[in-house]
Amino acid sequence: MKIVFLDVKSIGEDIDLGGFDRFGQVEKYAYCSQEEARQRLADADVAIINKTPMNESTLEGAENLKLVCVTATGTDNLDKEYLARRGIAWRNVAGYSTESVAQHTFAMLFYLLEKLPYYDGYVKSGAYVGDTCFSHFANLFHEISGMTWGIVGLGNIGRRVADLATCFGCRVIYYSTSGKNVQEGYQRVDFDTLLARSDILSVHAPLNEDTRGLMNGKAFSQMKKSAIFLNLGRGPIVVEEDLARALQNGVIAAAGLDVLCQEPMHPQNPLREIEDSGRLLITPHIAWASVEARTRLMKIIEGQVTEFLEGSAVQ
């Protein structure tokens, strides 16, 4: 049995993958192009991938391939019709990062809400040393208790954020992009109402035809000027040029993003023009990546390989 990791660096070098050695030969590659993937999968039985496309171009010569495991929830990089024709099974992983993403959501919120970049800079500049008062009120902030937290996408992660927001005293409302998601305990509203009422608006939805470009100039113009916007779903849900303009013109107060339309960040991304960390916080797609979440992810993958091989042996 030969297992090939095609973009193992996306998991992190700190995660122990020794458990896969029991299956047989294991090859690990940091990253690879489509042509390299084609070569490296030529005699593989199992492919473990993150972003590498799995289609006819990369898999045509992989005659032994039986299983593709995606170290993520999204499967846009899989040509599922082609895999089905070839009889190649695939697996993805959901739910492994719920706690990690929810935690990062609140980390981003508090960084922006409590004006932490300003106060950190104030102290480190030495200004506090020469001040006359024990406290400093130049940049006001508010409690989230009593605020309305709007959520786009009340799946596992969105629901966890909603539960935590409730513990902080927020009123939670949500918008279902499909119109089918009904979550007991929280008020579902239409999109216009969500925009108008939210003091905090966070996105935890997948990218699809209902969400692509959902947060555009028109949407931002309907939000409160004091609102904080957070995107922890997928980058293309936001029209980045419109968000940059909204921040520059004071249409909304601040934004925190863990995802972008192009990752790594494109050099011409309009958000690069905003250098004020009090208005814009961008993290490099790390909300999912706590040590615990990544460890959990790979244990699930290991279990999937075990289950598949045991099932194949029975057949």
Number of C-alpha atoms within 10 A of each C-alpha: 13 17 24 22 23 24 21 21 14 15 21 14 10 10 14 13 16 8 11 18 12 10 14 10 13 17 15 15 14 13 18 17 13 16 10 13 24 20 16 22 24 16 17 22 19 23 23 21 23 23 18 18 18 23 17 14 12 20 21 14 15 18 13 15 22 19 22 22 21 22 24 22 15 15 19 11 14 17 13 16 10 15 20 11 8 15 12 16 15 20 17 18 18 13 14 21 23 19 19 19 25 24 18 19 23 16 14 20 22 14 16 24 22 16 18 16 15 17 16 10 12 15 11 11 10 10 10 16 11 7 10 8 8 7 8 12 8 9 10 9 12 9 12 19 13 13 18 21 25 31 26 23 22 25 17 16 23 24 19 17 25 25 16 15 20 18 11 14 15 21 20 24 23 29 23 20 19 11 11 7 14 13 13 7 10 16 13 21 15 13 16 12 16 25 23 16 18 24 24 26 23 26 26 23 22 21 17 13 11 14 20 16 18 18 20 17 19 11 18 21 16 16 24 17 17 14 23 23 25 25 23 27 25 21 21 19 25 24 17 20 13 20 23 19 17 21 19 16 11 13 19 23 22 26 26 24 24 22 24 25 15 11 10 10 13 12 9 8 14 14 21 13 10 15 10 11 17 19 20 22 20 17 14 12 17 13 23 21 19 16 14 14 19 23 19 16 23 21 17 17 21 16 14 18 21 15 12 16 16 11 10 10 8 7 6
